[in-house]
Amino acid sequence: MLSPGVQLGNRYRLDERIASGGMGDVWRGTDQVLGRTVAVKSLLPALLDEPGFAERFRGEARTMATINHPGVVDVYDFGSDQQIAFLVMEYVEGDALSATLGRVGRLTPARTMALLAQAADALHAAHEKGIVHRDVKPGNLLVRPNGTLVLTDFGIARSELVGQLTAAGSVLGTASYISPEQATGAVATPASDVYALGVVAYQCLAGRRPFEGDNPLEIAMKHVRDNPRALPADIPPQVRAIVERAMAKDPKARWPSAAALASVARQAKLVLSQQARGGRPISGVPASPAAPAARAQVPTAAPRPQPPRPPVTPARPPVGPRPTMVAHPAPQARPPVAPRGAAPVPQPRPPHNPLGYARPPAAPPPAPPRRSRSGLWTTAILVAVLVILCSGVISFWYRKYVADAAGAPGSGSVSVTSGAVRAYGGDYPVRTSYRREVRLQPADGGMTTSEGRETR
């Protein structure tokens, strides 16, 4: 009997039991050589008594170790100790999808499609290596805190003894997701995993399994004979169609591969996300697959209402050379109606409106030439100073001109007074004035001169 603290293979210490299944228990353990946390799956001792089981288990574990995909748990080691066979795998932080469903009941269609696409991608990676999971169920789908999904606990042991186990939570859990061909004893194929994944998606959307019963056999037979109950009415038609095809009774009627299922689930998730961003309710009532196409036009029509905005400024174009663009006021009345009904009509208009009205807003730049009041005052003062200076200069030259004009030859006569002269033999012994006059003759332009002393 295993318990915390037990070491397997003299290397792996068991720390805590985290899950139990039809083939054994899963423990959180520690790799004491590498010092890392691992998941250790111990197989039931009864399985080792089956002839060839251990060898098949070892071979398929070796094959699983070659799968390199982020959605598939990594296999590190395989061994046996004290009649206990164990498988050492990557320890994944996160909750099993079964725990999430037990907590919230059901998931949204978009979230369900996202998880379905990730799980289908992981299954496709295993199918390419020739490995069929054979035990796809919410308990084997771990969801990390960042929302990514990891597929774990491959039912690699094709043991008849596993099918005979009746412990609660072992075959009961498997029977709820078993494919019709597995229930009738046929060999499991990749299509069987697609069916089981469709059942998981059904449970995520409806909050319940498609078939219930009193025992595993009754549930398995319902997978073979009965049709599942209808999904809730609020499930979008495209999501409903994906799940119904995955759960088809005939393997040939299902999605041809896990990759095909992943592709359609991812596309459905994208459409649902676009609808959610557009504020449209997601329900089963909206119409046919044509609805997404009609809504897809909304993003392209949304930018179109922008061009009609320029016509709001037609008051400016008449000022400049653009009056010719006023010929387009007609679209003013159309934009409000165009987005829904007349989307094709505005399509040809935008090429003209952006070209004709894209530049009007640039017309206002003439405003910058404004000057501050201090600049105006400075200019006025400079002008006043210049006026005063000019006035002074003009006045100076004017006075000088008048003075010069008074003594010019054409003025009549010029008198020159000599300095004081001593009288010798004159009437006055005191100083006398000597006068000399030069006169211009208007007739011939000649000059006459007269001079003499002033007497009393």
C-alpha positions in Angstrom: 0.0 0.0 0.0 1.5 3.3 -1.1 1.5 6.3 1.2 3.2 9.7 1.4 7.0 9.5 1.9 7.4 6.2 0.0 10.2 6.1 -2.6 9.9 4.3 -5.9 12.9 3.3 -7.9 15.1 4.7 -5.2 14.5 8.1 -6.8 10.9 9.3 -6.8 9.4 10.3 -3.4 5.6 10.3 -3.2 4.3 13.4 -1.6 0.5 13.6 -2.1 -2.2 11.6 -3.8 -3.9 13.9 -6.3 -6.2 11.6 -8.3 -7.4 8.0 -8.6 -8.5 6.1 -11.8 -9.3 2.8 -13.2 -5.6 1.9 -13.7 -4.3 3.2 -10.4 -3.5 6.4 -8.5 -1.7 9.6 -9.5 0.7 11.2 -7.0 2.5 14.4 -6.8 6.1 13.5 -6.1 9.7 14.7 -6.2 12.5 13.6 -8.4 15.3 13.5 -5.8 18.0 13.4 -8.5 16.9 16.4 -10.5 15.1 18.1 -7.7 11.9 18.8 -9.6 8.2 18.1 -9.0 6.8 15.3 -11.0 3.5 13.3 -11.4 3.8 9.6 -10.6 1.1 7.3 -11.8 1.2 3.9 -10.0 -0.6 1.0 -11.7 -2.8 -1.4 -9.9 -0.9 -4.6 -9.0 -3.6 -6.7 -10.6 -2.8 -5.3 -14.0 0.8 -6.6 -13.8 -0.6 -10.2 -13.5 -2.0 -10.0 -17.0 0.3 -11.7 -19.5 2.2 -9.3 -21.7 0.7 -6.2 -19.9 3.9 -4.8 -18.5 5.7 -5.2 -21.9 2.9 -3.4 -23.8 2.8 -0.7 -21.2 6.5 -0.1 -21.4 6.5 -0.1 -25.2 3.6 2.4 -25.5 5.1 4.6 -22.7 8.3 4.7 -24.8 6.2 5.8 -27.8 4.4 8.4 -25.8 7.7 9.9 -24.7 8.4 10.8 -28.4 5.3 13.1 -28.6 6.5 16.6 -28.5 3.4 18.8 -28.2 2.6 21.6 -25.7 -0.9 20.1 -25.3 0.4 16.6 -24.3 1.9 15.8 -20.9 5.6 14.9 -21.1 6.6 11.3 -20.0 9.9 11.2 -18.1 10.4 7.7 -16.9 8.9 4.2 -16.4 9.8 1.6 -13.9 8.7 -1.0 -11.3 9.5 -1.4 -7.7 8.1 -3.8 -5.1 5.6 -5.3 -7.5 4.4 -1.7 -8.4 4.7 -0.4 -11.9 4.8 3.4 -12.2 4.9 6.0 -14.9 6.7 9.4 -14.2 5.2 12.3 -16.0 5.3 16.1 -16.1 3.5 17.8 -13.2 1.0 20.3 -14.5 -0.1 23.2 -12.3 -3.9 23.7 -12.8 -7.3 22.2 -12.3 -8.9 19.3 -14.0 -11.8 20.3 -16.3 -14.0 18.0 -14.2 -13.3 20.2 -11.1 -14.1 23.4 -13.1 -17.4 21.9 -14.3 -18.3 20.8 -10.8 -17.7 24.3 -9.6 -19.4 26.4 -12.4 -21.8 23.9 -13.9 -21.4 24.8 -17.6 -19.1 26.9 -19.8 -19.8 29.5 -22.5 -19.8 28.4 -26.1 -16.7 30.4 -26.9 -14.8 29.0 -23.9 -15.9 25.5 -24.8 -14.8 25.9 -28.4 -11.4 27.2 -27.3 -10.8 24.1 -25.0 -12.2 21.8 -27.6 -9.7 23.1 -30.2 -6.7 22.7 -27.9 -7.7 19.1 -26.8 -8.3 18.1 -30.5 -4.8 19.5 -31.4 -3.2 17.4 -28.6 -5.1 14.3 -29.8 -4.0 14.8 -33.3 -0.4 14.9 -32.2 -0.9 11.5 -30.5 -2.8 10.0 -33.4 0.1 10.9 -35.7 2.3 8.7 -33.5 -0.2 5.9 -33.8 -1.4 6.4 -30.2 -5.1 6.3 -29.3 -6.0 7.9 -26.0 -9.1 5.7 -25.3 -10.0 7.5 -22.1 -10.8 11.2 -23.0 -12.8 12.7 -20.3 -12.9 16.0 -18.2 -10.7 14.4 -15.5 -7.9 13.9 -18.0 -7.9 17.4 -19.3 -5.9 19.8 -17.1 -6.4 23.6 -17.5 -3.5 25.7 -16.5 -4.1 29.1 -14.8 -3.3 30.9 -18.1 -6.1 29.0 -19.9 -4.0 26.5 -21.9 -5.1 22.8 -21.8 -3.0 19.7 -21.4 -4.1 16.2 -22.2 -3.0 13.6 -19.6 -3.4 10.0 -18.4 -3.4 8.2 -21.8 -5.1 4.8 -21.5 -2.2 3.1 -23.0 -2.8 -0.3 -21.5 -5.3 -2.1 -23.7 -6.2 -4.5 -20.9 -9.3 -6.6 -20.7 -9.0 -6.4 -17.0 -9.6 -2.6 -17.1 -13.0 -3.2 -18.7 -14.0 -5.5 -15.9 -13.3 -3.1 -13.1 -16.5 -1.8 -11.5 -15.2 0.4 -8.8 -17.0 3.8 -8.5 -15.2 6.4 -10.5 -13.3 4.0 -12.7 -15.4 2.3 -15.4 -18.4 4.6 -14.6 -16.4 7.6 -15.6 -15.2 5.9 -18.7 -18.6 4.6 -19.7 -20.0 8.1 -19.8 -17.6 9.0 -22.6 -17.2 5.7 -24.4 -17.7 5.6 -28.1 -20.4 3.2 -29.5 -17.8 1.0 -31.2 -15.8 0.6 -28.0 -19.1 -0.2 -26.2 -19.7 -3.0 -28.7 -16.2 -4.5 -28.3 -14.6 -3.0 -31.4 -11.0 -1.7 -31.4 -10.7 1.9 -30.5 -9.5 4.2 -33.3 -8.8 7.9 -33.5 -12.5 8.4 -34.4 -13.2 7.0 -30.9 -11.3 9.8 -29.3 -13.2 12.3 -31.5 -16.5 10.9 -30.2 -15.3 11.1 -26.5 -14.1 14.7 -27.0 -17.6 15.5 -28.5 -19.2 14.2 -25.3 -16.9 16.4 -23.2 -17.9 19.4 -25.3 -21.6 18.4 -24.8 -21.1 18.3 -21.0 -19.4 21.7 -21.0 -22.3 23.3 -23.0 -25.2 21.6 -21.3 -23.8 21.2 -17.7 -24.7 17.5 -17.8 -23.6 14.3 -19.6 -25.6 13.2 -22.6 -26.5 9.8 -21.1 -27.2 8.8 -17.5 -27.9 5.4 -16.1 -27.9 3.2 -13.0 -24.8 1.3 -14.0 -21.9 1.5 -16.5 -23.4 -1.1 -18.9 -26.7 0.8 -19.2 -24.8 4.0 -19.9 -22.6 2.3 -22.5 -25.6 0.8 -24.3 -27.3 4.2 -24.5 -24.3 5.5 -26.4 -24.9 2.7 -28.9 -28.7 3.0 -29.3 -30.0 6.3 -28.0 -29.7 9.9 -29.2 -28.5 12.4 -26.7 -30.9 15.0 -25.3 -30.9 18.3 -27.2 -28.5 21.0 -26.1 -29.9 24.1 -24.5 -31.6 26.6 -26.8 -29.1 29.3 -26.2 -26.3 27.3 -27.9 -25.4 28.9 -31.3 -26.3 26.7 -34.3 -22.7 26.4 -35.6 -21.5 25.1 -32.2 -24.5 22.7 -32.0 -23.6 21.3 -35.4 -19.9 20.8 -34.5 -20.8 18.8 -31.3 -23.5 16.8 -33.0 -21.2 15.7 -35.8 -18.5 14.7 -33.4 -21.0 12.5 -31.5 -22.3 10.7 -34.6 -22.9 7.0 -34.0 -21.2 6.0 -37.3 -17.4 6.7 -37.1 -17.4 7.6 -40.8 -20.0 10.4 -40.2 -17.8 12.1 -37.6 -15.1 14.7 -38.3 -12.5 12.9 -40.4 -9.7 13.7 -37.9 -9.0 15.4 -34.7 -7.2 18.1 -36.7 -10.4 18.8 -38.7 -12.4 19.1 -35.4 -9.7 21.5 -34.0 -10.0 23.7 -37.1 -13.8 24.1 -37.1 -13.8 24.6 -33.3 -11.2 27.4 -33.5 -13.1 29.1 -36.3 -16.3 28.9 -34.3 -14.5 30.4 -31.3 -13.3 33.3 -33.5 -16.8 34.0 -34.8 -18.2 34.0 -31.3 -15.5 36.3 -30.0 -16.2 38.8 -32.9 -19.9 38.7 -32.1 -19.2 39.3 -28.4 -17.0 42.3 -29.2 -19.7 43.7 -31.4 -22.2 43.6 -28.5 -24.5 41.1 -30.2 -26.1 38.5 -28.0 -24.9 35.0 -28.5 -27.9 32.6 -28.7 -29.3 29.8 -30.7 -32.0 32.0 -32.3 -29.8 34.0 -34.7 -30.0 32.8 -38.1 -28.2 30.4 -40.1 -24.5 30.4 -40.9 -25.1 33.3 -43.2 -25.4 35.5 -40.2 -21.7 35.7 -39.5 -21.1 36.8 -43.1 -23.6 39.6 -42.7 -22.0 40.7 -39.5 -18.6 40.4 -41.0 -19.5 43.4 -43.2 -20.2 45.5 -40.1 -16.5 46.1 -39.4 -15.9 47.1 -43.0 -18.9 49.4 -43.0 -18.0 51.0 -39.7 -15.1 53.0 -41.0 -17.2 54.2 -44.0 -19.4 56.5 -41.9 -16.3 58.5 -41.2 -15.9 60.0 -44.7 -19.4 61.5 -44.6 -18.1 63.7 -41.8 -16.3 66.1 -44.1 -19.6 67.3 -45.6 -20.3 68.8 -42.2 -17.7 71.5 -43.0 -18.9 72.5 -46.5 -19.2 76.1 -45.1 -15.4 76.4 -45.6 -14.9 75.1 -49.1 -16.9 77.9 -50.7 -14.3 80.3 -49.4 -11.5 78.6 -51.4 -11.1 77.0 -54.7 -13.0 73.9 -53.6 -16.6 74.8 -54.3 -16.6 72.1 -56.9 -16.6 69.5 -54.1 -20.0 70.8 -52.8 -21.5 68.6 -55.5 -21.3 65.7 -53.0 -23.7 66.9 -50.3 -26.0 64.1 -51.4 -24.2 61.5 -49.2 -25.2 63.5 -46.1 -28.6 62.0 -46.2 -27.3 58.5 -46.9 -24.8 57.7 -44.2 -27.4 57.1 -41.5 -29.1 54.5 -43.7 -26.1 53.1 -45.5 -24.5 50.9 -42.7 -27.3 48.3 -42.8 -29.3 48.4 -46.0 -27.4 50.4 -48.6 -23.9 49.3 -47.6 -22.9 48.8 -51.3 -24.0 52.4 -52.2 -21.5 54.3 -50.1 -18.7 52.0 -51.2 -18.0 54.0 -54.5 -18.4 57.4 -52.8 -15.6 57.3 -50.3 -12.8 57.4 -52.9 -14.0 60.9 -53.9 -14.9 62.3 -50.5 -11.6 61.5 -48.8 -9.7 63.1 -51.8 -11.9 66.2 -52.0 -12.5 66.8 -48.3 -9.5 65.4 -46.5 -7.7 68.8 -46.6 -10.3 71.4 -45.7 -9.4 71.2 -42.0 -5.9 72.4 -43.0 -7.4 75.8 -44.1 -7.3 77.5 -40.7 -3.4 77.9 -40.6 -3.7 81.6 -41.8 -4.5 82.5 -38.2 -0.9 82.4 -36.9 0.1 85.8 -38.2 -1.3 87.4 -35.0 1.1 89.7 -33.1 1.2 90.5 -29.5 0.1 93.9 -28.2 3.6 94.7 -26.9 4.9 94.3 -30.5 2.3 96.8 -31.7 3.3 99.3 -29.1 7.0 99.0 -29.9 6.2 99.6 -33.6 4.1 102.7 -32.8 6.9 104.2 -30.6 9.5 103.6 -33.3 7.3 105.3 -35.9 6.8 108.3 -33.5 10.5 108.7 -32.9 11.2 108.5 -36.7 8.5 111.2 -37.3 10.1 113.5 -34.7 13.6 113.0 -36.1 12.4 113.7 -39.6 10.5 116.8 -38.4 13.7 118.1 -36.8 15.8 117.5 -39.8 13.3 119.1 -42.1 13.0 122.1 -39.8 16.8 122.5 -39.6 17.2 122.4 -43.4 14.3 124.6 -43.9 15.7 127.4 -41.6 19.1 127.0 -43.2 17.6 127.3 -46.7 15.7 130.5 -45.7 18.9 132.0 -44.2 20.9 131.2 -47.3 18.2 132.5 -49.5 18.3 135.9 -47.7 21.9 136.4 -48.7 21.9 135.0 -52.2 22.7 137.1 -55.3 19.2 137.2 -56.5 17.9 138.8 -53.4 18.9 142.3 -54.4 21.9 143.6 -52.5 24.5 142.4 -50.0 26.1 144.8 -47.6 29.4 144.1 -46.0 30.6 146.2 -43.1 34.3 146.4 -42.5 35.9 146.6 -39.2 36.6 149.9 -37.4 38.9 152.3 -39.2 41.0 155.0 -37.6 40.2 158.4 -39.0 43.0 160.3 -40.5 41.9 163.6 -41.8 38.2 162.6 -41.5 35.4 164.5 -39.9 35.2 162.0 -37.0 38.1 160.8 -35.1 36.1 157.8 -33.9 35.4 154.6 -35.7 33.4 154.8 -38.9 31.6 152.1 -40.9 32.6 151.0 -44.3 29.9 149.8 -46.6 30.0 147.8 -49.9 27.0 146.8 -51.9 26.8 144.3 -54.8 23.7 144.5 -57.0 22.5 142.0 -59.6 21.2 143.5 -62.8 18.1 141.6 -63.9 18.4 142.7 -67.5 21.8 141.3 -68.4 22.6 139.3 -65.3 25.5 141.5 -64.5 26.5 142.9 -61.1 27.2 146.4 -59.9 29.2 147.3 -56.9 29.1 150.4 -54.7 31.1 151.1 -51.6 31.8 154.0 -49.2 32.0 155.1 -45.6 29.0 155.9 -43.5 29.0 159.4 -42.3 26.9 161.3 -39.9 
